[in-house]
Amino acid sequence: MSEVRKVSKKEQVLHVHHDMHEKHDRKGEVHGGAHKSEHSHHDHHGKMLEDFKKRFVWSTTLTVPILVLSPMVQGFLNIQVAFPGDKYLLFLLSSFVFFWGGYPFLKGFGEEIKNKKPGMMTLISMAISVAYIYSSAVVFGLKGRYFFWELATLIDVMLLGHWIEMKSVLGASRALEKLVELMPKSAHLVEDDGKVRDVLISELKKGDVVLVKAGEKIPVDGIVRKGTSHVDESMLTGESRPVKKQQGDVVIGGSMNIDSVLEVEVTGKGEESYLAKVIELVKNAQESKSKTERLADVAARWLTVIALLSGGITFSVWLFALKDVAFAIERMVTVMVITCPHALGLAIPLVSAVSTAIAAKRGLLVRNKVAFENARKANIVVFDKTGTLTKGVFEVTRIKVIDEHYDEKELLQLVASLEQNSEHPIAKGVLEKAKELGIKLLKAEKIEILKGEGIRGNVDGKEVELLSVRAIGERGYGIANDYDVNGVHTVIGVLVNRKLVGWIFLGDKIRDEAFSAVKELKSMGIKCYMLTGDGKRVAEAVAKTLKLDGYFAEVLPHEKQSKIMELRRDGNFVAMVGDGINDAPALAAADVGVAIGSGTDIAAETADVILVNSNPRDVITLFKLSRLTYKKMIQNLLWATGYNVFAIPLAAGVLFKYGILISPAVGAILMSLSTVVVAVNAKLLKLR
């Protein structure tokens, strides 16, 4: 009975994996650790944003007198501004804009060269440096013309472009800030004498009990010890309807208690909390690189090489054709600027940041961005049965005694006594029935889990075994054939002193959402299979009811992996949906491993994506979001690289004889415009 070995939801909550990720030197609570870490992360970007804004404002302000003092601009405007030392003032103003306004690009150039990865900063720095050095030489005697106004306007446009980019990136990550802000700073601690006092979250410890009034946010992850209320978890799990919580239920810190008072025992706070783990997962997913991003990095490096070569060739050709150094430099600078892989560097990461934030809001936590991106290719999805396609809430529907020495109550007493310390859903169903019938439990000893078969122990001096139908059949006892499978029954054989004495039948209802999930997945061209440790008749009944494409029954936990590999060997791209505990090998073997679990159940180490709600329909959201994300990434890649096909020849001056020339500043505007288009396109990613 493979399901006997499954760990209960409650046990997963109480023993949640605290080492899901390395904590990046975080200490303290959500407000003293994860909160602080996240704020320092956003403070850093906020300071960078302000820095670009300040440099842009100052550089743009100083560009006005630079334009007025530039001979070429004076010729355009048909004005004359001249006074002793005007060219030196022009030089000083331009030097300030070059060194102070251009500092971020010059610094970035140094880092790219140090890392041997020339890119966008290399191109910008070379363009403005060539313009500045050449123009400075002209000021001090070299024959030629100034490029100071082109230099200044180029820096202005680049600073503006980077400022817009930083705003877009911060906007994409704002969902994390909102999550952090959900957590209240204080709580009502219930002391041993029953008195209530307000304390900071940081003062709480596991096992403490806090009072949560109606209309207040729940301050910590915990288990309800007293009271019944409805809780709004929509900001955390995407579940739109308030969820009823009563004694024994798990609640998440940051969710809103709606209508009644609850007393909650603390199980997790700070970096151990669900909220902190959500933040960590989303942040890690946003910062990690996917396959498409690595493709964009390669494209950006090639574009840098093309820009440098194109710039060099352009300079050489025009110098040879016109013998005009100034004109050749202007064309070279324009080519290098317009070819900057700025939009390419932003194209994929911004889409990824937006999509992972959307996923988190929808209750999808992305741990492996490559797998998330590849989920679009899935043509088979394999579901675990219990708790995924079915509700996982069992109730005893029938007891069949086949030994005259026992009646139904005596048989149930032995079974319930053996299961009394288990939190497994089947055990819960048995214990609930015993409680309903007022059966007194006996002492159980020497309890042993039989891998893939069931459980054994001594009860009242008798050896009692609870075995799956498969295990019963393998031992030659025969199987129970007279039971109704329409209610999705799980059957347990009861042996006393190695003799089969009866059967326990438990019903587990199919989730309503499972019907629509399977139907919609099939309409998307995805086949639906099921893996279960239950008997063939039960599996067949579920598969037939849900109209699945296939099923694997009586599969032991260690066999699930081989079934997944079997499907993959046939050339399929397989997604596995399970609870992340006994399904771990199968989740790891699948192309995309999807763990389900509600509340603080998010520590499935082998899963690529975690569904916060145990709702099979969320798999549809995963596939749709993956497809939309990839579509946006390709759109951005095409835009970021495609415009260079016509932009580079124009910048090089192929239409010079028709009087069409692009200045370095106009080149910078075109390049920045492509960046803005890419950023806006990423922000338009929406999941309806």
Disulfide bonds with the S-S distance in Angstrom:
none
